[in-house]
Amino acid sequence: MEVTLLDELRGCEAWLPTLSLVAEGPGGEVVGHVVCTRGHIGTTPALGLGPIGVHPGHQGRGTGSALMHTALGAADALGEPLVALLGEPAYYRRFGFRTSTEYGITPPDPAWGEYFQVRTLAAYDPEDPALRGVFTYAEPFDRV
C-alpha cells in the first residue's frame, strides 16, 4: 500500500520534491525515505509528513532521526508554518510533535485522536486563526 501511495503522491500537484528525501547506505542503496506533501488547514497551506520509513536492516542506526531532522529543517527554511503527521506519540514527541488539538487543529479523522500530531516551525503564528481548523492531506491519502 505504501508503494501505491508514493506513486500516487508523486503524480499529484501536492508533491513537493524538495521535501521528499532518501537516505543512502554505504553502497549507494536507498535505506530510508521521508515524504512531505502539501496539506491544508482550511485553505491555508501546511505540510503533511509521511510516509517515512527505514529498511529493517538499517533501523536503530539513526537513519530515521536524520531523515526527520532534515525534513523538518528544510521545511523550516522554506517558511512552512507547521508539519502534521499520523504516528506513535511516544516516538514523534522527541522531534517536537504534539497532539494537534493542542494547536486547535482537528485531525482529518477524529478517531485518530492523540496519534495525529503537529510540529510547529518558525513561521507558525499561534495568533493566526487561519492555522486552526481541520487538516486535510493531499488527495491521494483519501484514495489509497
JODA-V534158 format. One line per field, one symbol per residue. ss: DSSP state (H for helix, E for strand, C for the rest). phi: phi as a letter, one per 40 degrees, with the letter a starting at -180 (. if undefined). burial: # if it has 16 or more other ideal C-beta (glycine too) atoms within 10 Angstrom, else .. Layout:
ss: ???
phi: ???
burial: ???
This chain:
ss: CHHHHHHHHHCCCCEEEEEEEEEECCCCCEEEEEEEEEEEECCEEEEEEEEEEECHHHCCCCHHHHHHHHHHHHHHHCCCCEEEEECCHHHHHHHCCEEHHHHCEECCCHHHHHHEEEEECCCCCCCCHHHCEEEECCCHHHHC
phi: .ccccccccccbcccbdcbbbbbbcccgccbaaabbbcbabgbccabbbhcbabddcbcgbgccccccccccccccccgccabbabacdcccdccgcbddccbgbccdbdccfcccbbbcbdccbccccccbhccbcdddcccc
burial: ....##.##....###..###.#.......###########..#.#########...#....##..##..##.###...########....#..#.#.##..#.#.##......#######..#......#...####.##...
